[in-house]
Amino acid sequence: MGSLRDAERFDSTGPIGTEFRGVQLAKLEADELEEGKRLAAERCVLFFRDQQMSLSEQVATGARMGTLPAHPADREKAAEG
């Protein structure tokens, strides 16, 4: 599997959403993750097809991408409690 720059890329709609094929998120270099973050800010949604990651690789890859905001349902529970 190649890098983010070498992956097949398809814009899902005009302004929103980009799909990548032929790239494994867990294998991306730091500069490629930064490129992905910039693209996510621009396109709002990124799709990475056919990922082959263990649960620990998913956690590690997510940590490399930064802190995720709380899910809306979790925010509501916290506000109620």
N, C-alpha and C positions, 0 to 999 in steps of 0.2 A: 504494500500500500504506500502511496506517495505522500507528498507534503500538501499543505493547504493550497499552495500556489499551483501545484500540478494536478489537483483534483478536478474532476468534471464539476462544473458549476452551472446551475440553472436558476434563474430568477423565477419564482413561483407566480408572482403577479407583477404588475408595473412597479408600485412603490414598496411592497412588503413581501418579505420571505425569500430566502435563497436556500437551495438544496445543494449539498455536496455529495459526491460519490467518489469512492476510491481513496479515502483518507481515514485514518484511525486517530481519533482525538487523543488517545493515550500516548501516541507516538509523536505528537507535535512538539516542536521546539518552542521555547518561550516567546521568540519573536513572532512565530506563527499564531500562537494563542493571542498575542496582543493584536495582531492583524484581524483575527476572528472577533475579538471584542469590539474593535472599531466598526467592523462590518455589521455586527449585531446591533450596534447603536444606530447605524444607518438604515438597515433593512428590517429591524425589529425582531425578526424570527429567522433562525438558521436551523436547517434540517441536515443531520449527518446520518446517512443511511448505512445499514449493515455494520454497526459497531460490534466489535468482538472484545468485550471487556469483562473481567471478573468484577464482583461487587467492590473489592478493595481498589481496583483500578478506577472504577467509577468515582469512588470517594476521593481518591488522589487527584484525578483529573478535575473534578469539581473544585477542589481546594486550590488548584493551580489557577483557576479562572476567577477566584475571588469569593467574597461573601455574598451569598444569595439572600434576597429579601425574604421575610417570612411569608408563608402562604396566606392568602386572605382569610381562610377559615381559622388559621392559627391566631391571627391578629384579633379576630372577633372573639375567640375563646379567652384570650388574654384580657380583652377589654371587659368581658363579663365577670371574670374572676377577681 
